[in-house]
Amino acid sequence: MKSTLHITNGDAAVNAMKEAGITGDFLPWRDALHIGPVPSDQTPPVLDQIRINFMVESGWGSRISITKKFSDRKVVMDQLVDYQKIYLWFEHDLYDQLQLLQVLHWIELVPNAIDRVNLIVTDLYLGSASDDELHDLFRFSEPLTDPHMQTAQQYWLAFTSSQPHWLTSVEPSELFPFMSDAFNRLCLEYPSVCNGLNFVQTAVLQLLSKPMNGASLFACYQTTEEAPFLGDMIFWQFVETMCNSKNPLVYILNDEEDIAMDKKIFSRTSLGSEVLNHQKHLLSNGWQDCWIGGVQLIKRCIWCYDTEENQFKLWEGQ
């Protein structure tokens, strides 16, 4: 029987643990579940294929490389019962909390796996933690229990539901102290009822009250998040969409192909200013279909989030 498996968010955390001298096998989860389809009632292999297709279509890598990462992950997950002890290392932010739910959903399907699992859930960013900080986290590990699994299942069902209302109806739990904040942040991925902007779009437009280079824009955006979770690659895809849509909210002052995104100079368009100031509604200018968890937002069914009432409402404008 193998000794120890460490499952965590991504490669940076794995590298930090290895450099700290933590021993065992390592599995980075490597999926930004807050973006793209995560529909309910799918077996892990079927959901993996859905995520692979989405990643390839989003330009996150070749089909061969992405498929291999998911295949390698499945091999390890199919061997969970071969390990004496399994540690789940996850941070407090949205990216990690959704990954934790998926890992627990998978573990639930593996007979006799729960008893060997320990949780290490922290507000410390693992990839940048010191060796001593990582070793010290073992003090706070807690055994995975049936109540953990029952609560995680409720959260997972809410996240993968085709109706967004479940995101605001799941009760907070001391067993997962960061999940409630993560779900609150997930709600902000939806367009606002006020102007159709989500949180990232709003932050970008607010920061572009005057032109700003890409490096400064990303760094300043990070400060707007209570628990930063968005990597630069996905952030730049969001910004590019704001620039390249039929009715752009942002434009690039030095838009040349050989200039990297962090070197480009961004400014907001007149439409961007009008939408930000609630003079126009973004959804009146068109919509690009997308998924958030189990919810597909299409032109005839666009759910918007009302932050004041903590409710989701269908867009009824024209």
C-alpha positions as CSV (number, residue, x, y, z in Angstrom):
1,M,0.0,0.0,0.0
2,K,1.2,3.5,-0.8
3,S,1.8,5.9,2.0
4,T,0.5,9.4,1.4
5,L,-1.3,11.4,-1.3
6,H,-1.6,15.2,-1.3
7,I,-4.3,16.7,-3.5
8,T,-4.2,20.4,-4.0
9,N,-5.2,23.2,-6.4
10,G,-2.4,23.4,-8.9
11,D,1.3,23.1,-9.8
12,A,2.5,26.1,-7.7
13,A,1.2,24.5,-4.5
14,V,2.7,21.1,-5.4
15,N,6.1,22.7,-6.1
16,A,6.0,24.6,-2.8
17,M,5.2,21.4,-0.9
18,K,8.0,19.4,-2.6
19,E,10.5,22.2,-1.9
20,A,9.4,22.2,1.7
21,G,10.3,18.6,2.0
22,I,6.8,17.2,2.3
23,T,6.8,13.6,1.2
24,G,4.3,11.5,-0.7
25,D,2.6,11.6,-4.1
26,F,1.0,14.8,-5.4
27,L,-2.1,15.6,-7.5
28,P,-2.7,19.1,-8.7
29,W,-6.4,19.6,-9.6
30,R,-5.8,22.2,-12.3
31,D,-9.4,23.4,-13.2
32,A,-11.0,26.8,-12.9
33,L,-14.5,25.5,-12.2
34,H,-16.0,29.0,-11.8
35,I,-15.8,29.3,-15.6
36,G,-17.6,27.1,-18.0
37,P,-20.0,24.2,-17.7
38,V,-20.2,22.0,-14.6
39,P,-23.7,20.4,-15.1
40,S,-25.3,18.2,-12.5
41,D,-25.8,14.5,-12.5
42,Q,-22.6,13.7,-14.5
43,T,-20.2,10.9,-13.6
44,P,-16.6,12.1,-13.2
45,P,-15.5,10.7,-16.6
46,V,-18.4,12.5,-18.4
47,L,-17.8,15.7,-16.5
48,D,-14.1,15.5,-17.3
49,Q,-14.9,15.3,-21.0
50,I,-17.2,18.3,-20.7
51,R,-14.4,20.3,-19.0
52,I,-11.8,19.1,-21.6
53,N,-14.0,20.3,-24.5
54,F,-14.5,23.7,-22.8
55,M,-10.8,24.2,-22.1
56,V,-9.9,23.4,-25.6
57,E,-12.5,25.7,-27.0
58,S,-11.3,28.4,-24.7
59,G,-7.7,28.1,-25.9
60,W,-6.2,26.9,-22.7
61,G,-4.1,24.3,-24.4
62,S,-4.2,21.6,-27.0
63,R,-6.7,18.7,-26.7
64,I,-3.8,16.3,-26.4
65,S,-2.1,18.0,-23.4
66,I,-5.4,18.8,-21.6
67,T,-6.7,15.3,-22.1
68,K,-3.5,13.9,-20.7
69,K,-3.7,16.0,-17.6
70,F,-7.3,14.8,-16.9
71,S,-6.4,11.2,-17.7
72,D,-3.4,11.3,-15.3
73,R,-5.7,12.8,-12.7
74,K,-8.3,10.0,-13.1
75,V,-5.6,7.4,-12.8
76,V,-4.7,8.7,-9.3
77,M,-8.3,9.2,-8.2
78,D,-9.1,5.6,-9.2
79,Q,-6.3,4.5,-6.9
80,L,-7.4,6.4,-3.7
81,V,-7.9,3.2,-1.7
82,D,-4.2,2.3,-2.3
83,Y,-3.1,5.1,0.0
84,Q,-2.9,4.9,3.7
85,K,-3.5,8.7,4.1
86,I,-4.8,11.4,1.8
87,Y,-4.5,15.1,2.5
88,L,-6.7,17.7,0.8
89,W,-4.9,21.0,0.7
90,F,-7.2,23.9,-0.4
91,E,-7.2,27.6,0.1
92,H,-10.1,29.9,1.0
93,D,-10.8,31.5,-2.4
94,L,-13.4,30.7,-5.0
95,Y,-11.1,28.7,-7.2
96,D,-10.0,26.3,-4.5
97,Q,-13.3,26.0,-2.7
98,L,-15.1,24.7,-5.9
99,Q,-12.2,22.3,-6.5
100,L,-12.6,21.0,-3.0
101,L,-16.2,20.3,-3.6
102,Q,-15.5,18.4,-6.8
103,V,-12.8,16.3,-5.0
104,L,-15.1,15.5,-2.2
105,H,-17.9,14.6,-4.7
106,W,-15.5,12.2,-6.4
107,I,-14.3,10.7,-3.0
108,E,-17.9,10.0,-2.1
109,L,-18.1,7.7,-5.1
110,V,-15.1,5.6,-3.9
111,P,-15.9,2.9,-1.3
112,N,-13.8,3.0,1.8
113,A,-11.9,6.2,0.9
114,I,-13.4,8.6,3.5
115,D,-11.7,7.2,6.5
116,R,-8.2,7.9,5.2
117,V,-8.8,11.5,4.2
118,N,-7.8,14.6,6.1
119,L,-8.7,18.2,5.3
120,I,-6.2,21.1,5.3
121,V,-8.3,24.2,4.4
122,T,-6.6,27.5,4.9
123,D,-6.5,31.2,4.2
124,L,-2.8,30.9,3.5
125,Y,-1.8,30.9,-0.2
126,L,0.0,27.6,-0.6
127,G,2.1,28.4,-3.6
128,S,3.8,31.4,-1.9
129,A,3.9,29.9,1.7
130,S,7.2,29.3,3.4
131,D,8.5,25.9,4.2
132,D,7.7,26.4,7.9
133,E,4.2,27.7,7.2
134,L,3.4,24.6,5.1
135,H,4.6,22.1,7.7
136,D,2.7,24.0,10.4
137,L,-0.5,23.5,8.5
138,F,-0.4,19.8,9.5
139,R,-1.4,20.9,13.0
140,F,-4.7,22.1,11.6
141,S,-5.6,19.1,9.6
142,E,-9.0,17.4,10.5
143,P,-10.4,14.0,9.6
144,L,-13.0,13.9,6.9
145,T,-16.4,12.9,8.4
146,D,-19.8,11.9,7.2
147,P,-21.2,15.3,8.2
148,H,-18.5,16.9,6.0
149,M,-19.6,14.7,3.1
150,Q,-23.3,15.5,3.6
151,T,-22.7,19.2,3.7
152,A,-20.3,19.1,0.7
153,Q,-22.9,17.3,-1.3
154,Q,-25.4,20.1,-0.6
155,Y,-22.9,22.7,-1.8
156,W,-22.0,20.6,-4.9
157,L,-25.7,20.2,-5.8
158,A,-26.2,23.9,-5.4
159,F,-23.2,24.8,-7.6
160,T,-24.1,22.3,-10.3
161,S,-27.8,23.1,-10.3
162,S,-29.4,24.5,-13.5
163,Q,-31.1,27.1,-11.4
164,P,-28.9,29.8,-9.7
165,H,-31.2,30.3,-6.7
166,W,-29.6,27.4,-4.9
167,L,-26.4,29.5,-4.5
168,T,-28.2,31.9,-2.1
169,S,-30.2,29.3,-0.3
170,V,-27.5,26.9,1.0
171,E,-26.9,27.5,4.7
172,P,-23.4,28.4,5.9
173,S,-21.6,25.6,7.8
174,E,-18.8,25.6,10.3
175,L,-17.5,22.5,8.6
176,F,-16.6,24.6,5.6
177,P,-15.9,28.1,7.0
178,F,-14.9,29.6,3.6
179,M,-17.6,28.2,1.4
180,S,-20.2,30.8,2.1
181,D,-17.9,33.6,1.1
182,A,-16.9,31.6,-2.0
183,F,-20.5,31.2,-3.0
184,N,-21.2,34.9,-2.4
185,R,-18.3,35.7,-4.8
186,L,-19.6,33.2,-7.3
187,C,-22.9,35.1,-7.4
188,L,-20.9,38.1,-8.5
189,E,-19.8,36.3,-11.7
190,Y,-23.4,36.8,-12.9
191,P,-24.4,40.1,-14.6
192,S,-25.7,42.7,-12.3
193,V,-29.4,43.6,-12.5
194,C,-28.3,47.2,-12.4
195,N,-26.1,47.4,-15.5
196,G,-25.3,43.9,-16.7
197,L,-21.7,43.9,-15.6
198,N,-20.2,41.2,-13.5
199,F,-17.6,41.9,-10.7
200,V,-14.5,41.6,-12.9
201,Q,-16.0,43.9,-15.6
202,T,-17.0,46.4,-13.0
203,A,-13.6,46.4,-11.4
204,V,-11.8,46.8,-14.8
205,L,-14.0,49.7,-15.8
206,Q,-13.6,51.5,-12.5
207,L,-9.8,51.1,-12.6
208,L,-9.7,52.5,-16.1
209,S,-10.9,56.0,-15.1
210,K,-7.7,56.9,-16.9
211,P,-5.6,54.8,-19.3
212,M,-3.5,52.1,-17.6
213,N,-0.9,49.5,-18.8
214,G,-1.8,45.9,-18.5
215,A,0.6,45.0,-15.7
216,S,-0.8,47.8,-13.5
217,L,-4.4,46.9,-14.4
218,F,-4.0,43.2,-13.3
219,A,-2.1,44.2,-10.1
220,C,-4.8,46.7,-9.2
221,Y,-7.6,44.3,-10.0
222,Q,-6.1,41.8,-7.6
223,T,-6.5,44.3,-4.8
224,T,-10.3,44.6,-5.5
225,E,-10.8,40.9,-4.5
226,E,-11.2,40.0,-0.9
227,A,-9.7,36.6,-1.7
228,P,-7.8,36.9,-5.0
229,F,-8.2,33.8,-7.2
230,L,-8.1,34.8,-10.8
231,G,-4.8,34.1,-12.7
232,D,-3.5,36.4,-15.3
233,M,-4.3,34.2,-18.3
234,I,-8.0,34.0,-17.5
235,F,-8.0,37.7,-16.5
236,W,-6.6,38.7,-19.9
237,Q,-9.2,36.6,-21.7
238,F,-11.9,38.5,-19.8
239,V,-10.3,41.8,-20.8
240,E,-9.9,40.7,-24.4
241,T,-13.6,39.9,-24.6
242,M,-14.4,43.4,-23.2
243,C,-12.2,44.8,-26.0
244,N,-13.3,42.6,-28.9
245,S,-17.1,42.3,-28.4
246,K,-19.5,43.8,-30.9
247,N,-20.0,46.7,-28.6
248,P,-16.6,47.0,-26.7
249,L,-16.3,48.4,-23.2
250,V,-12.5,48.7,-23.4
251,Y,-10.1,49.6,-26.1
252,I,-6.3,49.3,-26.5
253,L,-4.3,52.5,-27.3
254,N,-1.3,50.6,-28.6
255,D,-3.0,47.6,-30.2
256,E,-0.1,45.8,-32.0
257,E,0.2,42.1,-32.2
258,D,3.8,41.9,-30.9
259,I,3.0,43.8,-27.7
260,A,2.2,41.5,-24.7
261,M,-1.0,42.1,-22.8
262,D,0.8,43.5,-19.7
263,K,2.5,46.1,-21.9
264,K,-0.6,47.3,-23.7
265,I,-2.4,50.5,-22.6
266,F,-6.1,50.1,-21.9
267,S,-8.8,52.7,-21.7
268,R,-12.6,52.4,-21.4
269,T,-14.9,53.3,-24.2
270,S,-17.7,55.8,-24.0
271,L,-20.1,52.8,-23.8
272,G,-18.0,51.4,-21.0
273,S,-18.4,54.6,-19.0
274,E,-22.1,54.8,-19.7
275,V,-22.7,51.2,-18.6
276,L,-20.5,51.6,-15.5
277,N,-22.5,54.7,-14.5
278,H,-25.9,53.0,-15.1
279,Q,-26.8,55.2,-18.1
280,K,-27.0,52.1,-20.3
281,H,-27.5,48.4,-19.6
282,L,-24.9,46.1,-21.1
283,L,-27.4,43.4,-21.9
284,S,-29.3,45.8,-24.2
285,N,-26.2,45.7,-26.4
286,G,-26.1,41.9,-26.9
287,W,-25.1,38.8,-25.1
288,Q,-22.5,36.0,-25.5
289,D,-23.9,32.7,-24.2
290,C,-21.9,31.1,-21.3
291,W,-22.0,28.8,-18.4
292,I,-21.6,29.4,-14.6
293,G,-21.5,26.1,-12.8
294,G,-24.6,24.2,-13.8
295,V,-26.4,27.3,-15.2
296,Q,-26.3,28.0,-18.9
297,L,-26.9,31.7,-19.6
298,I,-28.4,32.1,-23.1
299,K,-29.9,35.1,-24.8
300,R,-33.5,34.1,-24.0
301,C,-32.7,33.1,-20.4
302,I,-30.1,35.4,-18.8
303,W,-30.0,35.3,-15.0
304,C,-28.8,38.5,-13.3
305,Y,-27.8,39.0,-9.7
306,D,-29.3,41.6,-7.4
307,T,-26.7,42.3,-4.7
308,E,-29.1,44.3,-2.5
309,E,-31.8,41.7,-2.4
310,N,-29.4,38.7,-2.7
311,Q,-31.6,37.3,-5.4
312,F,-31.4,36.1,-9.0
313,K,-33.7,37.6,-11.6
314,L,-34.3,37.0,-15.2
315,W,-33.3,39.8,-17.6
316,E,-36.5,41.2,-19.1
317,G,-35.1,44.1,-21.0
318,Q,-34.7,44.5,-24.7
